[in-house]
Amino acid sequence: MKFLMISSFLPSVLNFRGKLLEAIASHGYEIHIMAPEFASFPEELQKLHVLGYHLHEIPMQRTGTNPLADLKLLKNLYQQMRQIQPDYVLSYTIKPVIYGTLASWLAKVPHRFALITGLGYAFQNVESGKRSVFQKMVHGLYAQALKHSDKVFFQNPDDLKLFQDMHLLEADKRTVVVNGSGVNVQDFDVMPLPKNQQGQVKASFLLIARLLGDKGVREYAESARIIKAKHPEAEFHLVGWIDDNPSAISQAELDSWIADGRLKYWGKLTDVRPAIAESSVYVLPSYREGTPRTVLEAMAMGRAIITTDAPGCRETVSHGVNGYLVGVKSVDDLVQSMQYFIEDPKLIELMGQRSREIALNKYDVHQVNKHMLGEMGISA
């Protein structure tokens, strides 16, 4: 039996789906992976080869909107699937879900699954009722593709409801909500909180994200400026990189934040645990997520959380228990929540402990994967 996973970004395969593939392989399935731009990721390629997985490169432009290029992608996916003859296909992120699902239907793959990990730029501001021509096109393609999937996985109930409200799913389409991608609680174990010279827990905040406007990076930077004016000892860490995306921040913005001393910029990290260990509170002011993996990793390491009362984010925080929920785009809310931790450092420890408990009980990757395998009918 052959299982094929389709991704738009090779490093995400092991980072986000590694344990899922491991669980599927343990049932005796031959693992195949499709993704673009192999030459850009030699280390990831080697790791996947060592695991015995079969890799197939595809001509996918992650952020391009050229219809001819996308037709070429669809044809390539179909032709490769006819050669591989997989029994199962699981696609995630926009283009793999759309073109991977359509190609697997055309290639008569018996079991076809889509995983909606987040909505991104194509769904920004759709609740207002105003959609661009590009958005209408993407939504139409989603509806056509998902019509041919056996089951659609969502990482939060808000995304599922939005797809239903927008009629992107047929009324009888089988859907499942899972608790994100999960987190390996053994790899992300509790780390001691950073202390100041007086032995007290430091007010040290951290954001890990692609440096996009809709991740709330600008709100985080502005909150840092306001807080440091009153509490210069407070630390603000930032991990991430400027992505090729319409909502990306500019290099000049990032440089100005570093230059005025409000942020300590770590760049892009392959292992985020050292940055989480240096922080005491994790902050993600995102406008919308699937389920944010970085929040789960910080929770597993015993960190209090500040995130938005937005789809995907709100599921990770019980307000006032393991952190605080703030309004989307609200710098005032962010500053107030940060103030709570600065004025009462005991909250950092107490809420961090609760975060670890929630990670263990709700987001353990093995529990999440067991749920997905059962829903896909994967067995030995």
C-alpha positions in Angstrom: 0.0 0.0 0.0 1.3 3.4 -1.0 0.6 6.7 0.8 1.3 10.0 -1.0 1.6 13.4 0.8 1.6 16.6 -1.3 3.2 19.7 0.2 4.1 23.2 -1.2 7.1 23.6 1.1 9.5 20.7 1.7 10.8 21.8 5.2 7.2 21.6 6.5 7.0 17.9 5.7 9.2 16.7 8.6 8.6 19.8 10.8 4.8 19.6 10.7 3.9 16.1 9.4 7.0 14.0 10.3 5.3 12.2 13.2 2.2 11.6 11.1 4.3 10.0 8.3 6.2 8.0 10.8 2.9 6.6 12.2 1.6 5.7 8.7 4.9 4.0 7.8 4.8 2.0 11.0 1.6 0.4 9.6 3.6 -0.9 6.6 2.7 1.8 4.1 5.3 2.9 1.5 5.6 6.7 1.8 5.8 9.0 -1.2 6.2 12.8 -1.0 5.6 15.5 -3.6 6.9 19.0 -3.2 8.6 21.7 -5.3 12.1 23.3 -5.3 14.2 20.3 -4.1 17.5 22.1 -4.9 16.7 24.8 -2.2 16.5 22.2 0.6 19.3 19.7 0.4 19.3 19.0 4.2 15.6 18.2 4.3 15.9 16.1 1.2 18.7 14.0 2.7 16.7 13.5 5.9 13.7 12.2 4.0 15.8 9.9 1.9 17.4 8.5 5.0 13.9 7.6 6.3 13.3 5.6 3.1 10.6 7.9 1.7 10.2 8.2 -2.0 10.5 11.9 -3.2 8.9 13.4 -6.3 9.6 17.0 -7.4 6.7 19.0 -8.8 6.8 22.4 -10.8 4.8 24.4 -8.2 5.1 28.2 -7.8 4.0 28.6 -4.1 2.7 32.2 -4.5 2.3 32.6 -8.2 -1.1 33.1 -9.9 -0.2 32.2 -13.5 -3.0 29.9 -14.8 -0.7 28.3 -17.4 1.8 27.4 -14.7 -1.0 25.9 -12.6 -2.3 23.8 -15.5 1.3 22.6 -16.0 1.3 21.6 -12.3 -2.0 19.8 -12.6 -0.8 17.8 -15.6 2.5 16.9 -13.8 0.7 15.8 -10.6 -1.6 13.6 -12.7 1.2 12.0 -14.7 3.3 11.3 -11.6 0.3 9.8 -9.8 -0.4 7.5 -12.7 3.1 6.2 -12.4 3.2 6.0 -8.6 -0.4 4.6 -8.3 -0.9 5.6 -4.6 -3.7 4.2 -2.5 -4.0 7.3 -0.4 -3.3 10.9 -1.0 -3.2 13.7 1.7 -2.7 17.3 0.5 -2.2 20.4 2.6 -1.9 24.2 1.9 -3.8 25.9 -1.0 -2.2 24.6 -4.2 -1.6 21.0 -3.1 -5.2 20.9 -1.8 -6.7 22.3 -5.0 -4.5 20.7 -7.7 -3.4 17.6 -5.7 -7.0 16.7 -5.0 -8.1 17.3 -8.6 -5.2 15.3 -10.0 -5.8 12.4 -7.6 -9.4 12.3 -8.7 -8.5 12.3 -12.3 -5.8 9.6 -11.6 -8.5 7.5 -9.8 -6.7 7.3 -6.5 -9.0 5.3 -4.2 -8.6 7.4 -1.0 -8.3 11.2 -1.3 -8.0 13.6 1.7 -7.5 17.3 2.1 -6.1 19.1 5.2 -6.9 22.8 5.7 -4.1 24.1 7.8 -5.0 27.8 7.6 -6.6 30.1 5.2 -4.0 32.8 4.5 -4.2 35.7 2.0 -6.9 34.2 -0.2 -9.4 34.5 2.7 -8.5 37.9 4.2 -11.5 40.1 4.9 -14.0 37.7 3.2 -16.4 38.1 6.2 -17.0 41.6 5.0 -18.7 40.2 1.9 -16.2 41.9 -0.5 -14.0 39.5 -2.4 -11.4 40.3 -5.1 -11.5 38.5 -8.5 -8.5 36.5 -7.3 -10.3 35.4 -4.1 -13.4 34.4 -6.0 -11.2 32.3 -8.4 -9.4 30.6 -5.5 -12.7 29.9 -3.7 -14.2 28.4 -6.8 -11.2 26.1 -7.3 -11.4 25.1 -3.6 -15.1 24.1 -4.1 -14.4 22.1 -7.2 -11.4 20.3 -5.6 -13.1 19.5 -2.3 -16.1 18.0 -4.1 -13.7 15.2 -5.2 -12.2 14.6 -1.7 -13.4 11.7 0.5 -13.0 13.8 3.7 -11.7 17.2 4.6 -9.7 17.8 7.8 -9.8 21.2 9.5 -7.7 22.4 12.4 -10.3 24.6 14.0 -14.1 24.9 13.9 -14.1 28.5 12.7 -12.4 27.5 9.4 -14.9 24.7 8.9 -17.9 27.0 9.5 -16.5 29.6 7.1 -16.1 27.0 4.3 -19.7 25.8 5.0 -21.1 29.4 5.0 -19.3 30.2 1.7 -20.6 26.9 0.2 -17.2 25.6 -0.5 -18.3 22.2 0.8 -21.2 20.1 -0.3 -23.9 19.7 2.3 -23.1 16.0 2.8 -19.3 16.4 2.7 -17.6 14.4 5.5 -15.4 16.8 7.6 -13.3 16.4 10.7 -11.8 18.9 13.1 -8.5 17.9 14.6 -6.4 19.6 17.3 -3.9 21.2 14.9 -0.7 19.4 13.9 0.0 18.5 17.5 3.3 18.9 19.3 5.9 16.4 20.3 5.8 17.0 24.1 9.0 14.9 24.5 11.0 17.1 22.2 9.5 20.3 23.6 9.9 19.6 27.3 9.5 22.2 30.1 12.5 24.6 30.4 13.3 26.8 33.4 12.0 30.4 33.0 14.7 33.0 32.4 15.7 35.0 35.5 17.1 38.5 36.1 20.1 39.3 38.3 17.8 39.5 41.3 16.6 35.9 40.7 13.1 37.0 39.6 11.4 35.7 36.4 12.2 38.1 33.6 9.5 39.8 31.5 10.8 38.4 28.2 8.4 38.2 25.3 8.8 36.2 22.1 7.1 36.0 18.7 8.0 33.4 16.1 6.4 33.8 12.7 6.9 34.5 9.0 7.2 38.3 9.0 3.8 39.1 7.6 1.4 41.8 8.5 -1.4 39.3 9.2 0.8 37.6 11.8 0.5 40.7 13.9 4.2 41.5 13.6 3.6 45.3 13.4 1.3 45.2 16.5 4.0 43.3 18.4 6.7 45.8 17.4 4.5 48.7 18.4 3.7 47.1 21.7 7.4 46.6 22.3 8.0 50.3 21.8 5.3 51.3 24.2 6.3 48.8 26.9 10.0 49.6 26.8 9.3 53.3 27.2 7.9 52.4 30.7 9.8 49.2 31.4 13.2 49.4 29.6 14.2 46.1 31.2 11.5 44.2 29.4 12.8 42.1 26.5 11.1 41.5 23.1 12.5 38.7 20.9 11.5 38.0 17.3 12.2 34.9 15.2 11.3 34.6 11.6 12.0 35.7 8.1 10.6 38.0 5.4 8.5 35.8 3.1 7.6 36.3 -0.6 4.0 37.2 0.3 1.8 40.2 -0.5 1.4 41.0 3.2 5.1 40.7 4.1 6.7 43.5 6.1 9.6 45.4 4.5 13.2 45.0 5.3 13.3 48.7 6.2 10.6 48.2 8.8 12.5 45.3 10.4 15.8 47.2 10.3 14.2 50.2 12.1 12.8 48.1 14.9 16.2 46.5 15.4 18.0 49.8 15.2 15.9 51.5 17.9 16.5 48.6 20.3 12.9 47.5 20.8 13.5 44.0 19.4 16.2 41.3 19.6 16.0 39.7 16.2 17.1 36.0 15.9 16.6 35.5 12.2 15.2 32.3 10.9 15.8 29.3 13.2 15.6 25.6 12.3 15.3 24.9 16.1 13.2 27.4 18.0 13.7 25.8 21.4 16.6 28.1 22.4 14.5 31.2 21.7 11.5 29.8 23.6 13.9 29.0 26.5 15.0 32.7 26.6 11.4 33.9 26.8 8.9 33.7 29.6 5.7 34.7 27.6 4.9 33.7 24.1 3.0 36.2 21.9 1.2 35.6 18.7 -1.1 38.5 17.6 -2.1 36.7 14.3 -5.3 37.7 12.5 -6.2 34.0 11.8 -4.5 30.6 11.9 -5.3 26.9 11.4 -3.8 26.0 14.8 -0.5 27.8 15.4 2.3 25.3 15.9 4.6 27.8 17.6 2.0 28.4 20.3 1.7 24.7 21.0 5.5 24.4 21.2 5.7 27.3 23.6 2.9 25.8 25.7 4.7 22.4 25.8 7.8 24.2 27.2 5.7 25.7 30.0 5.2 29.3 28.7 2.3 31.6 29.3 0.6 32.8 26.1 -0.8 36.0 24.7 -2.7 35.5 21.4 -5.7 36.9 19.6 -9.4 36.0 20.0 -9.3 34.8 16.4 -9.9 31.5 14.6 -7.3 28.9 15.4 -5.7 31.0 18.0 -8.5 31.2 20.5 -8.6 27.4 20.9 -5.1 27.4 22.5 -5.8 29.7 25.4 -8.3 29.6 28.2 -8.4 33.3 29.0 -6.9 34.1 32.4 -5.8 30.5 32.9 -2.8 29.8 30.6 -2.7 33.3 29.1 -4.7 36.1 27.7 -6.8 36.5 24.5 -6.6 40.0 22.9 -8.5 41.7 20.1 -7.2 41.3 16.5 -5.1 44.3 15.6 -5.4 45.8 19.1 -2.1 47.2 20.3 -3.9 48.5 23.5 -5.0 44.9 24.4 -1.5 43.6 23.8 0.1 46.2 26.0 -2.4 45.7 28.8 -1.8 41.9 28.8 2.0 42.4 28.8 1.6 44.8 31.7 -0.2 42.1 33.7 2.8 39.8 33.5 5.3 42.6 34.2 3.4 43.8 37.3 2.8 40.2 38.6 5.6 37.8 37.5 4.0 35.0 39.5 1.4 34.8 36.7 4.1 33.8 34.3 4.9 30.6 36.3 1.3 29.7 37.1 0.0 30.2 33.6 3.0 28.4 32.1 2.3 25.3 34.2 -1.3 25.3 32.9 0.0 25.6 29.3 2.1 22.5 29.7 -1.0 20.6 31.1 -3.1 21.7 28.1 -0.4 20.7 25.7 -0.2 17.2 27.3 -3.9 16.6 27.5 -5.1 18.2 24.2 -2.3 18.6 21.7 0.1 15.6 22.1 1.1 14.8 18.5 0.5 11.1 19.0 -3.1 11.7 20.0 -3.7 14.0 17.1 -2.2 11.5 14.6 -4.1 8.6 16.0 -7.3 10.6 15.4 -6.3 11.3 11.8 -5.2 7.8 11.0 -8.5 6.5 12.3 -10.5 8.9 10.2 -8.5 7.9 7.1 -9.0 4.2 7.7 -5.2 3.6 7.9 -4.3 0.3 9.4 -1.7 -2.5 9.1 
